[in-house]
Amino acid sequence: MNALSVWAARALTPAGEATRVRVRCAGGRIESVESGVEPRSDDLRHENATLVPGLVDLQVNGGAGAAYDEADPAARRRATDFHLRAGTTSLLATLVSAPLDHLEPALGRLLGDVSASGPVLGVHLEGPFLVEAKRGAHSAAALCDPTPDRVTRVLDVAEGALRMLTLAPERAGALDAVARFANAGAMVAAGHSRATLAEVRAAIERGLSFVTHLGNASDWPARVLDPALGRRVSEPNLVGAFLIDRRLRGSVILDGHHLHPELARALVELRGADAIALVSDATPAAGLAPGRYRMGGLDAEIHADGLATTGESLAGSAIPLLAAVRVAVRLAGLPLATAVRMASAVPAALLGLEGRKGCISAGADADLLALGPDLSLRAVYRAGEALAL
């Protein structure tokens, strides 16, 4: 890897916004960060731009017409390349609910795609241990309980590449499954679930630490009928559990459709930006023209505004993660530094990569983006190499 020197008018660093910044990179890492300096002849210059860390996405199903469960490695690489050139320099390849006979070989193939330096940092298995009432676009026929045998099958084939798993804590056998997945090094999340506060807390005691796409396929606080009492009672449900229990972190899909931007801002104000990661939940159709596509066994329609639907239901998004940062700034009213942190440093820390990914500081991986004043993407650098956009 060649040495690289990038100069920009501004940069978002862990210490705050710096001006007239030079970032020197060598061997794929950031060597030094200087501020208040003038550009030199050997600098790659971004006069009217802000340098930000490369984005880290915890939930990417695919892109450019390719899914991460495909057998063709060129197709999986096409999905990764789309997100790389859109500003996501690290991601978790996400597999959705399917029969284990399908998921096992898909997990095995992804082992060859995973690298400690990225761009594919690991696998996020979303399902099949979800509940039908909150399945969203997941196949009902694929849903099942996390029995000891099924958990063993997943762990045996994943070989440590499983970095995140989403399940419904109320399913039979879920508590033991949470403990086993957490002990194997995966971040275990609740999602596509109707779990009560009590059920979530029981799972937290076994290793649950996250809520996948808050407010989508998860219940907000409500008054529910208690058959034993014969009356309705206040139940926090999964979103309420996230607000109440500070041991939980969570993610939101900010495409302008999955979660009202003002609700997202309220969640940030209540829990703090460091508790919430932005995710894209990008479908394989991300980056494709509007139209109808076959995705994950479903006929989905991609709309011009980045929305994916199947019938009346949402079916993931059709955006890269940088688009969620723009929504966070423009519609949710979050400062750019906050939105970028939620899409970089926060997910990096959740994966145990604090100081390595998602930050512009000496010693970190040289993953950088240059953003224009309108948040347009001017340049992408990954591991100290400039990518063609």
Buried (B, 14 or more C-beta within 10 A) or exposed (E): EEEBBBBBBBBBBBEEBBEBBBBBBBEBBBBEBEBEEEBEEEBBBBEEBBBBBBBBBBBBBBBBBBBBBBEEEEBBBBBBBBBBBBBBBBBBBBBBBBEBEBBBEBBBBBBEBBEEBBBBBBBBBBBBBBBEEBBBBBBEEBBBBBBEEBBEBBBEBBEEBBBBBBBBBBBEBBBBBBBBBBEBBBBBBBBBBBBBBEBBBBBBEBBBBBBBBBBBBBBBBEEEEEEEEEEEEEBBBBBBBBBBBEBBBBBBBBBBBBBBBEBBBEBBEEBEBBBBBBBBBBBBBBBBEBEEBEBBBBEBBBEEEBBBBBEEEBBBBBBBBBBBBBBBBBBBBBEBBBBBBBBBBBBBBBBEBBBBBBBBBEEBBBBBBBBEEEBEBBBBBBBBBBBEE
